[in-house]
Amino acid sequence: MTTARTTLPGGTWNLGDRTVTRFGYGAMQLAGPGAMGPPADRDGAIAVLRDALAQGITHIDTSDAYGPRVTNELIREALRPYPGSAVIATKVGANRDAEGGWPTARTPDDLRQQVHANLDSLGVERLDLVTMRMGDATGPRPGSITEAMETLADLKQEGLIAQLGLSNVTAEQVAEARAVAPIVCVQNMYNLANRWDDRLIDDLAADGIAYVPFFPLGGFAPLQAEALTSVATRREATPMAVALAWLLQRSENILLIPGTSKVAHLRENIAGTALTLTDQDIAELDSIHS
C-alpha cells in the first residue's frame, strides 16, 4: 500500500470552505492528443490519478470537454468513492467539435447541460467547483459574463455546485462576475514569460481568492530562456521544477495544476518543486519577463 504524503510543496490554501494543497494536478493530458479521445495507456492514466491522491494532492482539475468525457470518466473510475479531502474542479463554457475545436457554449441552456454532463460523468450529486471559461484559444476577450454567472449562481442555489470560479478572463470580467456571485478562484494563463496578470494576482490575494495558472512553462511551445536554463542547471533541477517553484513563491494564493500521464513524472514534479529559490535565482528569472 502506498503511504500518503503529509506535506506537499507550497502547503495548503483555503478554497472557499475547503482546504486544498497548493500543488494540485491537471487531468487534461490524460485524454488523447489535443485532449480528444482516449489515452494511449488507460491503466497508466488510472495509476497516475490514484498516485496523485496517494502523494497527498487534494486539488484535481478537469473538464467534461476533455475527451470529451474521457478525463472525467477516468477520474470516476480511479477515485470514486471520492475521499472527503478531494476537491474536483471542472470547467464549463465550451464544447468540442469533430475537428477538436472548442466552440463556445455559454447560453443558460448550454451551461445547465454542461453542469449536468459533469455531474453524470464524475458520478456525483454536487460539483465541488465549477469554473466559467470565457475568451478563446488566444486568451481572454472582452464581453459580459453576467448572464453566465447568473445561471451558475442559480445552479449553486439548487445545490448542484458548491463553489464558483472563472477562467480565461479579464480583470473587468472578474469584477463583473463578483458582483453577481462569490468566486473562489481565477484560472488564467500565467508563467515566467507571460505576466500580464501580476496586478490581478495581487488583488485576488488581498481578497483571499486563489489564482490557478495554466501553461506554467509557456504553453504548447515550451518556454525557452537562457535564464531558466541557467537557474535550473545551477540548482540541479529541471526547468519545469524551477518554473513551478517560482510560481509557488510568487504569491501564496497561486495553486498549481501541472499535468502528466506518468507516475514517475508526477513524482519528479513534486520533488523538484520543493526547492526554495534564492533572491539571486528570482532576480535572474524575473529578467525573462523584463
NORCOR-V910059 format. One line per field, one symbol per residue. burial: + if it has 24 or more other C-alpha atoms within 12 Angstrom, else -. Layout:
# NORCOR-V910059
burial: ???
This chain:
# NORCOR-V910059
burial: -------++++++++---++++++++++++++--+++++--+-+++++++++++++++++++++++++++++++++-++--+---+++++++++++-----+--+++---++-++++++-++++-++++++++++----+----+++++++++-++---++++++++++++-++-+++--+++++++++++++++-++-++--++--+++++++++++----+---+++-++----+++++++++++++++++++++++++++--++++++++++++---++-+++-+--
